[in-house]
Amino acid sequence: MKYVQAINDAMKVAMNLDQKVIAYGLGIDDPKRIFGSTKDLKELFGPERVFDMPTAENAMTGVAIGVALAGYRPVMVHQRLDFFLLALDQLVNAAAKWHYMFGAQNNVPMVIRLIVGRGWGQGPTHSQSLHSWFAHIPGLKVVMPATPSDAKGLLLSSIFDGNPVIFIEHRWLHEQEGNVPEGDYRLSLGQAAIIQPGDDITIVGNSLMTIEAKHAATHLAAQGINCEVIDLRTIRPLDWASIESSVNKTGRLIALDIGHGFGSIAGEIIAGITERCFGNLKSAPVRVCLPDHATPTSFALTKNFYPGAKNIVDAASQIFGRKFESKSLEEQRTWSHDVPGDWFKGPF
C-alpha cells in the first residue's frame, strides 16, 4: 500500500469505528481529493461528515475546537503546512491550552493534517517544515510518520487521542510503498523505532530524512561503519529513552531534520543528549538540516539546498575523522533533483 493510501485507509477505519469522526478542509472533496488521501470519504460517509470549507483557516480551526469540545473528533486537512499559519492563534492559545486552563474538565481531540511541500519551484511560502514551532507548545502532540504502516498506525492513534495532534506528512513520501496492517492498527505516540541496529554511530531522523538516513547507513556499512538508525515518528512527545540508550552504546550522534538548523528538533536532540550522555560521547554530535535561509524558488538554487544521504555520510566523515566516499550517492540519482523520482508527475 502507498503511504497516501494508508492515510486514506486510516480515515476509513476511524470513520467506521466512530460516527463522531468528521473530516474537512480545502479540496477534501475535489476531484483529486488532496493527493488521493481523502478518496471516497464523501461517498462513503456523506457530506455531513466530509466537506470542503471556506478559505478561512483561523475561523475553521475555531470550529474544530468547538466541535471537539462537544464530543466530536474532527480531522482538519491542509494541502500545505504553510496555509495553517493563519490559524496559529486558535491552535496555540485555545486548542493547546484548553485542557490545562479548565482543570482537565474538557479535552480537545482534534487532528490537523499538514503536508510539507518540496521542489517544483514552490519556494519560500509553499515548502516550509515548521514542526519545531508546534513541538515548542505544551499541550500539542506532533507526529511525523516516515513509512506507510506508521502513517496508518499513527493517524489512527492521533484521531483517538484526547489531545490536539499536529500530523505532518512530507509530500515526497506519499507514493512510497510498504506493507500495512489491516483494520484498526494503532501505534503509540511518543515511541521511536529502531529501523536498523548498529554499534558505531547513532543517526536520528524524522519524516523524509529517515529515508535518507537508511540510504546513508547502507552506504556506510559498505565502508565498515555500522549505523544505528532511529526514526523518531513523533517529535512531541520525544522518545528520549531510545535515543539515550543508543548514544550510550555508540558514543556518536548525527541528528537529522527536514527543517532549518537554528531552533530545530535536531538541535534539541543534540542539546538533550549532551546534557544526558556527555560522559559517553566519543566526539561532538553533528546535525544535518536545511540552511538557515528561505527556500529558493529557482531550479538552480534548490539544487544544493536540501540535504540528503551524501550530507549524512560527510557528517560521519567529520565525526570519525576519516574520509568516507559519498560522491556516488549523488551519481546514483538519474532524475531531477527537485522531484523524488522519475515517476513523479507534479504536486496536484
C-alpha positions in Angstrom: 0.0 0.0 0.0 1.2 3.5 -0.7 1.7 6.0 2.1 -1.1 8.2 0.8 -3.4 5.1 0.6 -2.5 4.2 4.2 -3.7 7.7 5.3 -6.9 7.1 3.4 -7.3 3.7 4.9 -6.8 5.0 8.4 -9.5 7.7 7.8 -12.0 5.0 6.6 -11.3 2.8 9.6 -11.7 5.7 12.1 -14.9 7.0 10.5 -16.4 3.4 10.6 -15.4 3.0 14.2 -16.8 6.3 15.4 -19.6 8.3 13.9 -18.2 11.4 15.7 -15.1 11.5 13.4 -15.5 14.2 10.8 -13.1 15.5 8.1 -13.0 18.8 6.3 -10.5 21.1 4.6 -9.9 22.9 1.3 -10.1 20.4 -1.5 -11.1 17.5 0.6 -13.9 16.5 -1.8 -12.5 17.9 -5.0 -11.6 15.6 -7.9 -8.0 15.0 -6.7 -9.0 14.5 -3.1 -5.8 16.0 -1.6 -3.4 13.8 -3.4 -5.8 10.9 -3.1 -5.7 10.9 0.7 -9.4 11.6 1.1 -10.6 9.4 -1.8 -14.1 8.0 -1.4 -14.7 9.5 2.0 -17.5 11.8 1.0 -19.2 9.0 -1.0 -18.9 6.6 2.0 -19.7 8.9 4.9 -21.8 11.7 3.3 -21.4 15.5 3.0 -22.4 15.9 6.7 -19.1 14.3 7.8 -16.8 15.1 4.9 -16.9 18.6 3.4 -15.0 21.5 1.9 -14.5 24.6 3.9 -14.2 28.4 3.3 -10.8 29.9 2.8 -10.9 31.0 6.5 -8.3 28.9 8.3 -8.5 30.6 11.7 -12.3 30.5 11.8 -12.5 26.9 10.7 -9.9 25.9 13.3 -12.1 27.5 15.8 -15.0 25.3 14.5 -12.8 22.3 15.0 -12.1 23.2 18.6 -15.8 23.8 19.3 -16.9 20.5 17.8 -14.1 18.7 19.6 -15.3 20.2 22.9 -18.8 19.0 22.0 -17.6 15.4 21.7 -16.7 15.1 18.0 -13.2 14.1 16.6 -12.5 16.5 13.8 -9.7 15.9 11.3 -8.9 19.2 9.5 -6.7 18.9 6.4 -4.4 21.5 4.7 -2.8 20.9 1.3 0.3 22.7 2.6 1.6 23.3 6.1 2.2 27.0 5.2 -1.6 27.6 4.9 -2.1 26.7 8.5 0.0 29.6 9.8 -3.2 31.7 9.5 -4.7 29.7 12.4 -1.9 29.7 14.9 -3.9 31.8 17.4 -6.6 29.2 17.6 -4.1 26.4 17.8 -1.7 27.9 20.4 -4.0 30.0 22.6 -7.1 27.8 22.5 -6.6 24.2 21.4 -3.3 23.5 23.2 -4.3 25.2 26.5 -7.9 24.3 27.0 -7.3 21.1 28.9 -4.9 22.8 31.3 -6.8 26.1 31.7 -10.0 24.4 32.7 -8.7 21.9 35.2 -8.8 18.9 32.9 -12.6 19.1 32.7 -12.5 19.1 28.9 -10.4 17.6 26.1 -9.8 18.8 22.6 -9.5 15.6 20.5 -8.7 17.1 17.1 -6.2 16.3 14.4 -4.6 18.8 12.0 -3.1 17.1 8.9 -0.4 19.3 7.4 1.5 18.5 4.2 5.1 19.7 3.6 5.9 20.6 0.0 9.3 20.5 -1.6 10.7 21.1 -5.0 8.8 22.1 -8.2 9.7 25.7 -7.7 7.3 26.1 -4.7 9.7 28.4 -3.0 9.6 30.2 0.4 5.8 30.0 1.2 4.8 26.6 0.0 7.5 24.3 1.3 8.2 25.1 4.9 8.8 22.5 7.6 7.8 24.2 10.8 7.3 21.2 13.1 9.7 22.6 15.7 7.3 25.6 16.2 4.4 23.2 17.1 6.6 21.0 19.2 7.6 24.0 21.3 4.0 24.4 22.6 2.9 22.4 25.7 -0.4 20.7 25.1 0.3 19.8 21.5 1.4 16.4 20.1 3.4 16.4 16.9 3.5 13.3 14.6 5.8 12.8 11.6 5.5 9.3 10.1 8.1 8.2 7.5 6.5 4.9 6.3 3.1 3.7 5.1 2.5 1.4 8.1 3.5 4.2 10.5 1.3 6.7 8.7 -1.8 4.5 9.3 -0.9 3.4 12.8 0.0 6.9 14.0 -3.0 8.6 12.3 -5.5 6.2 14.0 -3.8 6.8 17.3 -3.9 10.6 16.7 -7.6 10.6 15.9 -8.5 8.7 19.0 -6.1 10.6 21.3 -7.6 13.0 23.7 -5.4 15.9 22.8 -4.8 18.1 19.7 -2.4 16.5 17.4 -0.4 18.0 14.5 0.0 15.3 11.9 2.7 16.2 9.4 3.2 14.4 6.1 6.0 15.0 3.6 4.7 15.1 0.1 7.6 13.2 -1.2 6.6 10.2 1.0 3.1 9.9 -0.4 4.0 7.4 -3.2 6.2 5.2 -1.0 5.0 1.6 -0.8 5.1 -0.8 2.1 3.2 -3.5 4.0 0.4 -2.0 6.0 -1.7 -4.0 8.6 -5.4 -4.3 8.0 -8.1 -3.0 10.3 -7.8 -0.9 13.5 -4.0 -0.8 13.7 -2.5 1.8 16.1 1.0 2.8 17.2 1.8 4.5 20.5 2.5 8.2 20.2 5.9 9.1 21.6 7.6 5.8 20.7 10.5 5.9 18.3 11.5 2.9 16.1 15.0 1.5 15.7 14.9 0.7 12.0 18.4 -0.5 11.8 20.6 -1.7 14.7 24.3 -0.7 14.9 27.2 -0.2 17.3 29.4 2.6 15.7 27.2 5.7 15.4 23.6 6.7 16.0 21.6 8.5 13.3 18.3 10.1 14.4 15.9 11.1 11.7 12.3 12.1 11.1 10.0 12.1 8.1 11.8 12.1 4.8 15.2 12.3 6.5 14.6 8.9 7.9 14.7 7.6 4.3 17.9 9.5 3.6 19.4 8.0 6.8 18.7 4.5 5.6 20.5 5.2 2.3 23.4 6.7 4.1 23.6 3.8 6.6 23.7 1.2 3.8 26.5 3.2 2.1 28.5 3.5 5.3 28.0 -0.2 6.0 29.9 -1.0 2.8 32.8 1.1 4.3 32.9 -0.7 7.6 30.6 1.6 9.7 27.6 0.0 11.4 24.9 2.7 11.9 22.0 2.6 14.3 19.2 4.4 12.6 16.3 5.7 14.8 13.1 7.0 13.3 11.5 9.4 15.8 8.0 9.0 14.4 6.7 11.6 16.9 8.7 14.7 18.0 6.3 15.7 20.8 6.4 13.7 22.9 10.0 12.7 22.1 11.3 9.2 22.9 14.4 10.2 24.9 14.9 6.8 26.3 15.5 5.2 22.9 17.9 8.0 21.8 19.9 7.9 25.1 20.2 4.1 25.0 21.6 4.2 21.5 24.0 7.0 22.0 25.3 5.5 25.3 26.1 2.4 23.2 27.6 4.1 20.1 29.1 7.2 21.6 28.4 9.1 18.4 25.4 11.0 17.1 24.1 12.6 13.9 20.8 14.4 14.3 18.7 15.0 11.1 15.9 17.4 10.4 13.7 18.4 7.5 13.6 22.0 8.9 16.2 24.8 9.3 19.1 24.2 11.7 18.5 27.1 14.1 15.9 26.2 16.7 15.5 22.7 15.1 14.4 19.4 16.6 17.9 18.2 15.6 19.4 20.9 17.8 17.1 20.0 20.7 18.2 16.4 20.4 21.9 17.4 20.5 21.4 19.6 23.5 19.4 16.9 25.3 22.0 14.2 24.6 24.8 16.5 25.6 23.1 17.0 28.9 22.3 13.4 29.5 25.1 11.4 27.8 28.1 13.7 27.8 30.4 11.3 29.5 29.8 8.6 26.9 30.2 10.8 23.8 33.4 10.0 21.8 33.0 13.0 19.6 30.9 16.1 19.2 27.5 15.4 17.7 26.6 16.8 14.3 23.3 18.0 12.9 22.2 17.9 9.3 19.4 20.3 8.5 18.2 22.8 5.9 20.3 26.0 5.6 19.1 28.9 7.7 17.6 30.9 4.9 14.3 30.8 3.0 13.8 28.1 0.4 14.7 29.3 -3.1 12.2 29.1 -6.0 14.8 28.8 -8.7 15.6 25.3 -10.0 19.3 26.2 -10.0 19.3 27.5 -6.4 17.4 24.5 -5.0 20.0 22.0 -6.4 22.2 22.2 -3.3 19.7 23.4 -0.8 18.2 20.2 0.6 20.5 17.8 2.5 20.4 14.1 1.8 22.3 10.8 2.2 25.6 12.4 0.9 25.5 15.1 3.6 24.9 12.4 6.3 27.9 10.4 5.1 30.0 13.6 5.0 28.9 14.3 8.6 30.1 10.8 9.6 33.5 11.6 8.0 33.7 14.7 10.3 32.8 12.6 13.4 35.2 9.7 12.7 38.0 11.9 11.4 38.3 9.9 8.2 37.0 10.4 4.7 34.1 8.2 3.6 33.3 8.0 -0.1 30.0 9.9 -0.7 30.0 11.2 -4.3 28.5 8.1 -5.7 25.3 8.7 -3.8 24.6 11.7 -6.0 25.6 9.9 -9.1 23.0 7.2 -8.5 20.3 9.8 -9.0 19.2 9.8 -12.6 16.2 12.2 -12.3 15.9 15.9 -11.5 16.9 17.0 -8.0 13.6 18.7 -7.3 11.4 15.6 -7.6 11.5 12.4 -5.5 11.8 10.1 -8.6 11.2 9.8 -12.3 7.7 8.5 -11.6 6.7 11.9 -10.1 4.2 13.9 -12.1 3.8 17.1 -10.0 2.1 18.3 -6.9 -1.6 18.2 -8.0 
